[in-house]
């Protein structure tokens, strides 16, 4: 079993489970990565929605990005820090059509 990773916006939040609207990474003309997420357009019908489950073994972290990505800081978090609309990165293993998270990182831009 390989590790899977996912990034996107939290759409729905339940106890032990969240729905992530998967962000799509596209190449820009100059070769950089552009992350396209539905929050920029408001319409998420074209996007995959992934069910992510987590439990007491899941590690939570917050990555705060400063100066437009020039530097970032990691701090520990808990499930209580999760909120709808946040951009997160998830690492985990496939579980049915979803993902069982071993680590969830909340990305915040300062």
N, CA, C and O atoms as a GROMACS GRO file, in nm:
protein
  440
    1UNK      N    1   0.084  -0.121   0.000
    1UNK     CA    2   0.000   0.000   0.000
    1UNK      C    3   0.087   0.125   0.000
    1UNK      O    4   0.167   0.145   0.091
    2UNK      N    5   0.072   0.208  -0.100
    2UNK     CA    6   0.147   0.332  -0.102
    2UNK      C    7   0.073   0.440  -0.025
    2UNK      O    8  -0.048   0.432  -0.002
    3UNK      N    9   0.147   0.541   0.014
    3UNK     CA   10   0.083   0.656   0.078
    3UNK      C   11   0.021   0.742  -0.031
    3UNK      O   12   0.080   0.764  -0.136
    4UNK      N   13  -0.097   0.789  -0.003
    4UNK     CA   14  -0.162   0.882  -0.095
    4UNK      C   15  -0.160   1.020  -0.032
    4UNK      O   16  -0.162   1.033   0.090
    5UNK      N   17  -0.157   1.120  -0.116
    5UNK     CA   18  -0.169   1.255  -0.062
    5UNK      C   19  -0.278   1.329  -0.139
    5UNK      O   20  -0.309   1.297  -0.254
    6UNK      N   21  -0.332   1.426  -0.072
    6UNK     CA   22  -0.447   1.498  -0.125
    6UNK      C   23  -0.437   1.640  -0.073
    6UNK      O   24  -0.397   1.661   0.041
    7UNK      N   25  -0.472   1.738  -0.155
    7UNK     CA   26  -0.486   1.872  -0.100
    7UNK      C   27  -0.610   1.936  -0.156
    7UNK      O   28  -0.650   1.912  -0.270
    8UNK      N   29  -0.672   2.018  -0.072
    8UNK     CA   30  -0.794   2.085  -0.115
    8UNK      C   31  -0.861   2.154   0.001
    8UNK      O   32  -0.805   2.168   0.109
    9UNK      N   33  -0.984   2.198  -0.025
    9UNK     CA   34  -1.060   2.274   0.074
    9UNK      C   35  -1.155   2.182   0.151
    9UNK      O   36  -1.216   2.092   0.094
   10UNK      N   37  -1.166   2.206   0.281
   10UNK     CA   38  -1.264   2.133   0.360
   10UNK      C   39  -1.404   2.185   0.325
   10UNK      O   40  -1.432   2.304   0.338
   11UNK      N   41  -1.490   2.093   0.281
   11UNK     CA   42  -1.626   2.133   0.246
   11UNK      C   43  -1.720   2.103   0.361
   11UNK      O   44  -1.803   2.186   0.398
   12UNK      N   45  -1.708   1.983   0.416
   12UNK     CA   46  -1.798   1.942   0.523
   12UNK      C   47  -1.719   1.877   0.633
   12UNK      O   48  -1.618   1.810   0.607
   13UNK      N   49  -1.762   1.897   0.754
   13UNK     CA   50  -1.688   1.850   0.869
   13UNK      C   51  -1.782   1.774   0.960
   13UNK      O   52  -1.882   1.829   1.007
   14UNK      N   53  -1.751   1.647   0.984
   14UNK     CA   54  -1.826   1.570   1.082
   14UNK      C   55  -1.724   1.513   1.180
   14UNK      O   56  -1.603   1.522   1.157
   15UNK      N   57  -1.772   1.456   1.288
   15UNK     CA   58  -1.680   1.397   1.384
   15UNK      C   59  -1.608   1.279   1.321
   15UNK      O   60  -1.670   1.181   1.282
   16UNK      N   61  -1.476   1.289   1.312
   16UNK     CA   62  -1.397   1.179   1.257
   16UNK      C   63  -1.396   1.170   1.107
   16UNK      O   64  -1.340   1.076   1.050
   17UNK      N   65  -1.459   1.266   1.041
   17UNK     CA   66  -1.469   1.259   0.895
   17UNK      C   67  -1.482   1.397   0.836
   17UNK      O   68  -1.548   1.484   0.894
   18UNK      N   69  -1.420   1.418   0.721
   18UNK     CA   70  -1.442   1.542   0.651
   18UNK      C   71  -1.444   1.518   0.501
   18UNK      O   72  -1.385   1.422   0.451
   19UNK      N   73  -1.512   1.606   0.431
   19UNK     CA   74  -1.517   1.600   0.286
   19UNK      C   75  -1.423   1.707   0.232
   19UNK      O   76  -1.435   1.824   0.267
   20UNK      N   77  -1.329   1.664   0.148
   20UNK     CA   78  -1.233   1.758   0.090
   20UNK      C   79  -1.263   1.773  -0.058
   20UNK      O   80  -1.276   1.674  -0.130
   21UNK      N   81  -1.274   1.898  -0.102
   21UNK     CA   82  -1.287   1.925  -0.245
   21UNK      C   83  -1.146   1.935  -0.300
   21UNK      O   84  -1.072   2.028  -0.269
   22UNK      N   85  -1.110   1.837  -0.382
   22UNK     CA   86  -0.971   1.823  -0.423
   22UNK      C   87  -0.927   1.939  -0.512
   22UNK      O   88  -0.994   1.972  -0.610
   23UNK      N   89  -0.814   2.000  -0.476
   23UNK     CA   90  -0.757   2.106  -0.559
   23UNK      C   91  -0.685   2.041  -0.677
   23UNK      O   92  -0.633   1.930  -0.666
   24UNK      N   93  -0.683   2.110  -0.788
   24UNK     CA   94  -0.616   2.060  -0.908
   24UNK      C   95  -0.492   2.145  -0.930
   24UNK      O   96  -0.498   2.268  -0.932
   25UNK      N   97  -0.378   2.078  -0.947
   25UNK     CA   98  -0.254   2.150  -0.974
   25UNK      C   99  -0.232   2.154  -1.126
   25UNK      O  100  -0.224   2.050  -1.190
   26UNK      N  101  -0.223   2.273  -1.180
   26UNK     CA  102  -0.199   2.287  -1.323
   26UNK      C  103  -0.066   2.358  -1.345
   26UNK      O  104  -0.019   2.434  -1.261
   27UNK      N  105  -0.007   2.330  -1.459
   27UNK     CA  106   0.119   2.397  -1.493
   27UNK      C  107   0.087   2.533  -1.556
   27UNK      O  108   0.000   2.544  -1.643
   28UNK      N  109   0.158   2.634  -1.511
   28UNK     CA  110   0.140   2.764  -1.574
   28UNK      C  111   0.233   2.773  -1.694
   28UNK      O  112   0.318   2.687  -1.714
   29UNK      N  113   0.217   2.879  -1.772
   29UNK     CA  114   0.297   2.894  -1.894
   29UNK      C  115   0.446   2.900  -1.864
   29UNK      O  116   0.527   2.858  -1.946
   30UNK      N  117   0.483   2.952  -1.746
   30UNK     CA  118   0.625   2.964  -1.716
   30UNK      C  119   0.677   2.843  -1.639
   30UNK      O  120   0.788   2.845  -1.586
   31UNK      N  121   0.594   2.737  -1.632
   31UNK     CA  122   0.644   2.613  -1.574
   31UNK      C  123   0.615   2.597  -1.426
   31UNK      O  124   0.641   2.491  -1.369
   32UNK      N  125   0.561   2.702  -1.363
   32UNK     CA  126   0.530   2.690  -1.220
   32UNK      C  127   0.399   2.616  -1.199
   32UNK      O  128   0.325   2.590  -1.294
   33UNK      N  129   0.371   2.582  -1.076
   33UNK     CA  130   0.245   2.515  -1.044
   33UNK      C  131   0.140   2.617  -1.003
   33UNK      O  132   0.167   2.706  -0.922
   34UNK      N  133   0.022   2.603  -1.057
   34UNK     CA  134  -0.092   2.683  -1.014
   34UNK      C  135  -0.189   2.587  -0.947
   34UNK      O  136  -0.229   2.487  -1.006
   35UNK      N  137  -0.228   2.617  -0.823
   35UNK     CA  138  -0.327   2.532  -0.757
   35UNK      C  139  -0.464   2.595  -0.780
   35UNK      O  140  -0.489   2.708  -0.740
   36UNK      N  141  -0.551   2.520  -0.845
   36UNK     CA  142  -0.685   2.567  -0.875
   36UNK      C  143  -0.779   2.503  -0.774
   36UNK      O  144  -0.790   2.380  -0.768
   37UNK      N  145  -0.847   2.584  -0.697
   37UNK     CA  146  -0.944   2.529  -0.603
   37UNK      C  147  -1.077   2.599  -0.624
   37UNK      O  148  -1.081   2.712  -0.672
   38UNK      N  149  -1.186   2.533  -0.589
   38UNK     CA  150  -1.318   2.589  -0.620
   38UNK      C  151  -1.349   2.719  -0.547
   38UNK      O  152  -1.440   2.791  -0.586
   39UNK      N  153  -1.273   2.749  -0.441
   39UNK     CA  154  -1.302   2.874  -0.370
   39UNK      C  155  -1.277   2.994  -0.460
   39UNK      O  156  -1.333   3.102  -0.438
   40UNK      N  157  -1.193   2.976  -0.563
   40UNK     CA  158  -1.168   3.088  -0.653
   40UNK      C  159  -1.284   3.109  -0.750
   40UNK      O  160  -1.304   3.220  -0.800
   41UNK      N  161  -1.362   3.002  -0.778
   41UNK     CA  162  -1.471   3.016  -0.873
   41UNK      C  163  -1.608   3.000  -0.807
   41UNK      O  164  -1.709   3.045  -0.863
   42UNK      N  165  -1.613   2.938  -0.690
   42UNK     CA  166  -1.740   2.919  -0.622
   42UNK      C  167  -1.818   2.799  -0.669
   42UNK      O  168  -1.916   2.760  -0.605
   43UNK      N  169  -1.778   2.737  -0.780
   43UNK     CA  170  -1.850   2.621  -0.833
   43UNK      C  171  -1.763   2.498  -0.816
   43UNK      O  172  -1.657   2.489  -0.877
   44UNK      N  173  -1.808   2.402  -0.734
   44UNK     CA  174  -1.723   2.285  -0.711
   44UNK      C  175  -1.771   2.160  -0.785
   44UNK      O  176  -1.727   2.050  -0.755
   45UNK      N  177  -1.863   2.178  -0.882
   45UNK     CA  178  -1.920   2.061  -0.948
   45UNK      C  179  -1.817   1.985  -1.032
   45UNK      O  180  -1.832   1.865  -1.055
   46UNK      N  181  -1.714   2.055  -1.077
   46UNK     CA  182  -1.612   1.990  -1.161
   46UNK      C  183  -1.504   1.921  -1.079
   46UNK      O  184  -1.416   1.855  -1.134
   47UNK      N  185  -1.510   1.936  -0.947
   47UNK     CA  186  -1.401   1.890  -0.863
   47UNK      C  187  -1.436   1.758  -0.794
   47UNK      O  188  -1.552   1.731  -0.764
   48UNK      N  189  -1.334   1.676  -0.770
   48UNK     CA  190  -1.354   1.554  -0.694
   48UNK      C  191  -1.378   1.589  -0.548
   48UNK      O  192  -1.316   1.680  -0.493
   49UNK      N  193  -1.469   1.514  -0.486
   49UNK     CA  194  -1.491   1.531  -0.343
   49UNK      C  195  -1.450   1.400  -0.276
   49UNK      O  196  -1.505   1.294  -0.306
   50UNK      N  197  -1.356   1.409  -0.187
   50UNK     CA  198  -1.296   1.291  -0.125
   50UNK      C  199  -1.336   1.287   0.023
   50UNK      O  200  -1.322   1.386   0.095
   51UNK      N  201  -1.386   1.172   0.065
   51UNK     CA  202  -1.416   1.154   0.207
   51UNK      C  203  -1.287   1.117   0.279
   51UNK      O  204  -1.221   1.019   0.243
   52UNK      N  205  -1.252   1.194   0.380
   52UNK     CA  206  -1.132   1.167   0.459
   52UNK      C  207  -1.177   1.131   0.600
   52UNK      O  208  -1.254   1.205   0.662
   53UNK      N  209  -1.129   1.019   0.651
   53UNK     CA  210  -1.158   0.983   0.788
   53UNK      C  211  -1.031   0.997   0.871
   53UNK      O  212  -0.920   0.981   0.820
   54UNK      N  213  -1.049   1.027   0.998
   54UNK     CA  214  -0.934   1.040   1.087
   54UNK      C  215  -0.972   0.984   1.224
   54UNK      O  216  -1.090   0.970   1.256
   55UNK      N  217  -0.870   0.951   1.303
   55UNK     CA  218  -0.896   0.897   1.436
   55UNK      C  219  -0.789   0.948   1.533
   55UNK      O  220  -0.714   1.041   1.501
   56UNK      N  221  -0.783   0.887   1.650
   56UNK     CA  222  -0.690   0.938   1.752
   56UNK      C  223  -0.544   0.918   1.714
   56UNK      O  224  -0.455   0.975   1.776
   57UNK      N  225  -0.518   0.836   1.612
   57UNK     CA  226  -0.380   0.816   1.568
   57UNK      C  227  -0.336   0.915   1.460
   57UNK      O  228  -0.218   0.920   1.424
   58UNK      N  229  -0.431   0.992   1.408
   58UNK     CA  230  -0.397   1.088   1.304
   58UNK      C  231  -0.319   1.205   1.363
   58UNK      O  232  -0.356   1.259   1.468
   59UNK      N  233  -0.212   1.244   1.296
   59UNK     CA  234  -0.132   1.359   1.338
   59UNK      C  235  -0.186   1.485   1.272
   59UNK      O  236  -0.215   1.487   1.152
   60UNK      N  237  -0.201   1.590   1.351
   60UNK     CA  238  -0.248   1.717   1.296
   60UNK      C  239  -0.139   1.823   1.310
   60UNK      O  240  -0.067   1.826   1.409
   61UNK      N  241  -0.128   1.907   1.209
   61UNK     CA  242  -0.030   2.016   1.212
   61UNK      C  243  -0.089   2.136   1.142
   61UNK      O  244  -0.181   2.125   1.060
   62UNK      N  245  -0.035   2.252   1.175
   62UNK     CA  246  -0.070   2.375   1.104
   62UNK      C  247   0.058   2.428   1.041
   62UNK      O  248   0.160   2.444   1.109
   63UNK      N  249   0.052   2.455   0.911
   63UNK     CA  250   0.166   2.519   0.844
   63UNK      C  251   0.125   2.662   0.814
   63UNK      O  252   0.034   2.688   0.736
   64UNK      N  253   0.195   2.756   0.878
   64UNK     CA  254   0.167   2.898   0.853
   64UNK      C  255   0.271   2.950   0.755
   64UNK      O  256   0.391   2.938   0.777
   65UNK      N  257   0.221   3.008   0.646
   65UNK     CA  258   0.310   3.055   0.540
   65UNK      C  259   0.321   3.207   0.547
   65UNK      O  260   0.220   3.277   0.552
   66UNK      N  261   0.444   3.257   0.546
   66UNK     CA  262   0.470   3.400   0.554
   66UNK      C  263   0.535   3.450   0.426
   66UNK      O  264   0.594   3.373   0.350
   67UNK      N  265   0.524   3.580   0.403
   67UNK     CA  266   0.596   3.647   0.294
   67UNK      C  267   0.573   3.578   0.160
   67UNK      O  268   0.666   3.560   0.082
   68UNK      N  269   0.448   3.540   0.134
   68UNK     CA  270   0.416   3.480   0.005
   68UNK      C  271   0.487   3.349  -0.020
   68UNK      O  272   0.513   3.314  -0.135
   69UNK      N  273   0.518   3.276   0.086
   69UNK     CA  274   0.580   3.145   0.070
   69UNK      C  275   0.730   3.146   0.093
   69UNK      O  276   0.795   3.042   0.085
   70UNK      N  277   0.786   3.263   0.123
   70UNK     CA  278   0.930   3.271   0.145
   70UNK      C  279   0.971   3.190   0.268
   70UNK      O  280   1.079   3.130   0.269
   71UNK      N  281   0.886   3.187   0.370
   71UNK     CA  282   0.916   3.104   0.486
   71UNK      C  283   0.787   3.051   0.544
   71UNK      O  284   0.680   3.108   0.525
   72UNK      N  285   0.799   2.941   0.617
   72UNK     CA  286   0.680   2.885   0.679
   72UNK      C  287   0.718   2.825   0.813
   72UNK      O  288   0.834   2.794   0.839
   73UNK      N  289   0.617   2.811   0.897
   73UNK     CA  290   0.637   2.758   1.032
   73UNK      C  291   0.537   2.646   1.053
   73UNK      O  292   0.421   2.657   1.013
   74UNK      N  293   0.582   2.538   1.116
   74UNK     CA  294   0.493   2.428   1.149
   74UNK      C  295   0.462   2.431   1.298
   74UNK      O  296   0.550   2.455   1.380
   75UNK      N  297   0.337   2.408   1.332
   75UNK     CA  298   0.302   2.392   1.472
   75UNK      C  299   0.204   2.276   1.485
   75UNK      O  300   0.136   2.241   1.388
   76UNK      N  301   0.197   2.219   1.603
   76UNK     CA  302   0.106   2.105   1.620
   76UNK      C  303  -0.036   2.155   1.632
   76UNK      O  304  -0.060   2.268   1.674
   77UNK      N  305  -0.130   2.070   1.595
   77UNK     CA  306  -0.271   2.106   1.598
   77UNK      C  307  -0.349   1.985   1.646
   77UNK      O  308  -0.292   1.879   1.672
   78UNK      N  309  -0.479   2.002   1.658
   78UNK     CA  310  -0.568   1.892   1.693
   78UNK      C  311  -0.687   1.896   1.598
   78UNK      O  312  -0.702   1.990   1.520
   79UNK      N  313  -0.770   1.794   1.605
   79UNK     CA  314  -0.890   1.790   1.522
   79UNK      C  315  -0.978   1.911   1.546
   79UNK      O  316  -1.053   1.953   1.458
   80UNK      N  317  -0.970   1.969   1.668
   80UNK     CA  318  -1.053   2.085   1.701
   80UNK      C  319  -1.014   2.208   1.619
   80UNK      O  320  -1.092   2.303   1.609
   81UNK      N  321  -0.894   2.206   1.558
   81UNK     CA  322  -0.851   2.319   1.477
   81UNK      C  323  -0.908   2.316   1.336
   81UNK      O  324  -0.898   2.415   1.262
   82UNK      N  325  -0.967   2.204   1.297
   82UNK     CA  326  -1.023   2.193   1.162
   82UNK      C  327  -1.147   2.280   1.150
   82UNK      O  328  -1.228   2.289   1.242
   83UNK      N  329  -1.162   2.345   1.035
   83UNK     CA  330  -1.281   2.425   1.010
   83UNK      C  331  -1.314   2.422   0.861
   83UNK      O  332  -1.225   2.410   0.776
   84UNK      N  333  -1.440   2.433   0.832
   84UNK     CA  334  -1.485   2.434   0.694
   84UNK      C  335  -1.421   2.550   0.618
   84UNK      O  336  -1.408   2.660   0.671
   85UNK      N  337  -1.380   2.524   0.494
   85UNK     CA  338  -1.320   2.628   0.411
   85UNK      C  339  -1.169   2.634   0.419
   85UNK      O  340  -1.106   2.702   0.338
   86UNK      N  341  -1.110   2.563   0.516
   86UNK     CA  342  -0.964   2.563   0.525
   86UNK      C  343  -0.903   2.485   0.410
   86UNK      O  344  -0.962   2.391   0.358
   87UNK      N  345  -0.783   2.526   0.370
   87UNK     CA  346  -0.705   2.450   0.273
   87UNK      C  347  -0.616   2.354   0.352
   87UNK      O  348  -0.540   2.396   0.438
   88UNK      N  349  -0.627   2.226   0.322
   88UNK     CA  350  -0.548   2.127   0.396
   88UNK      C  351  -0.474   2.035   0.300
   88UNK      O  352  -0.510   2.019   0.184
   89UNK      N  353  -0.370   1.974   0.354
   89UNK     CA  354  -0.299   1.866   0.287
   89UNK      C  355  -0.320   1.741   0.372
   89UNK      O  356  -0.307   1.746   0.495
   90UNK      N  357  -0.350   1.631   0.307
   90UNK     CA  358  -0.377   1.506   0.379
   90UNK      C  359  -0.284   1.398   0.325
   90UNK      O  360  -0.267   1.384   0.204
   91UNK      N  361  -0.225   1.322   0.415
   91UNK     CA  362  -0.151   1.202   0.377
   91UNK      C  363  -0.220   1.083   0.442
   91UNK      O  364  -0.261   1.090   0.557
   92UNK      N  365  -0.232   0.974   0.366
   92UNK     CA  366  -0.299   0.859   0.424
   92UNK      C  367  -0.304   0.743   0.328
   92UNK      O  368  -0.234   0.742   0.226
   93UNK      N  369  -0.387   0.646   0.360
   93UNK     CA  370  -0.401   0.527   0.275
   93UNK      C  371  -0.544   0.520   0.225
   93UNK      O  372  -0.637   0.566   0.290
   94UNK      N  373  -0.559   0.460   0.107
   94UNK     CA  374  -0.692   0.446   0.048
   94UNK      C  375  -0.782   0.365   0.138
   94UNK      O  376  -0.740   0.264   0.196
   95UNK      N  377  -0.905   0.409   0.150
   95UNK     CA  378  -1.004   0.337   0.230
   95UNK      C  379  -1.136   0.346   0.155
   95UNK      O  380  -1.205   0.448   0.162
   96UNK      N  381  -1.170   0.241   0.082
   96UNK     CA  382  -1.288   0.249  -0.005
   96UNK      C  383  -1.262   0.354  -0.111
   96UNK      O  384  -1.159   0.353  -0.178
   97UNK      N  385  -1.358   0.446  -0.125
   97UNK     CA  386  -1.340   0.553  -0.225
   97UNK      C  387  -1.274   0.675  -0.161
   97UNK      O  388  -1.253   0.776  -0.228
   98UNK      N  389  -1.243   0.665  -0.033
   98UNK     CA  390  -1.188   0.780   0.036
   98UNK      C  391  -1.046   0.758   0.083
   98UNK      O  392  -0.971   0.679   0.026
   99UNK      N  393  -1.009   0.830   0.187
   99UNK     CA  394  -0.873   0.829   0.238
   99UNK      C  395  -0.878   0.823   0.389
   99UNK      O  396  -0.950   0.898   0.454
  100UNK      N  397  -0.800   0.730   0.446
  100UNK     CA  398  -0.786   0.723   0.591
  100UNK      C  399  -0.660   0.800   0.626
  100UNK      O  400  -0.549   0.759   0.590
  101UNK      N  401  -0.676   0.912   0.696
  101UNK     CA  402  -0.565   1.005   0.714
  101UNK      C  403  -0.469   0.957   0.822
  101UNK      O  404  -0.512   0.919   0.931
  102UNK      N  405  -0.339   0.960   0.792
  102UNK     CA  406  -0.238   0.942   0.895
  102UNK      C  407  -0.187   1.079   0.938
  102UNK      O  408  -0.140   1.096   1.051
  103UNK      N  409  -0.196   1.178   0.848
  103UNK     CA  410  -0.153   1.313   0.884
  103UNK      C  411  -0.238   1.415   0.808
  103UNK      O  412  -0.264   1.400   0.689
  104UNK      N  413  -0.278   1.519   0.879
  104UNK     CA  414  -0.353   1.630   0.818
  104UNK      C  415  -0.281   1.759   0.853
  104UNK      O  416  -0.254   1.787   0.970
  105UNK      N  417  -0.251   1.837   0.751
  105UNK     CA  418  -0.183   1.964   0.771
  105UNK      C  419  -0.275   2.077   0.724
  105UNK      O  420  -0.316   2.080   0.608
  106UNK      N  421  -0.306   2.169   0.814
  106UNK     CA  422  -0.387   2.285   0.782
  106UNK      C  423  -0.292   2.394   0.732
  106UNK      O  424  -0.197   2.430   0.801
  107UNK      N  425  -0.318   2.446   0.613
  107UNK     CA  426  -0.230   2.548   0.555
  107UNK      C  427  -0.294   2.685   0.576
  107UNK      O  428  -0.405   2.711   0.530
  108UNK      N  429  -0.222   2.772   0.647
  108UNK     CA  430  -0.271   2.908   0.671
  108UNK      C  431  -0.171   3.006   0.614
  108UNK      O  432  -0.050   2.990   0.632
  109UNK      N  433  -0.221   3.107   0.546
  109UNK     CA  434  -0.134   3.210   0.493
  109UNK      C  435  -0.145   3.332   0.584
  109UNK      O  436  -0.254   3.387   0.602
  110UNK      N  437  -0.034   3.372   0.639
  110UNK     CA  438  -0.036   3.483   0.736
  110UNK      C  439  -0.046   3.616   0.663
  110UNK      O  440  -0.049   3.721   0.728
   0.00000   0.00000   0.00000
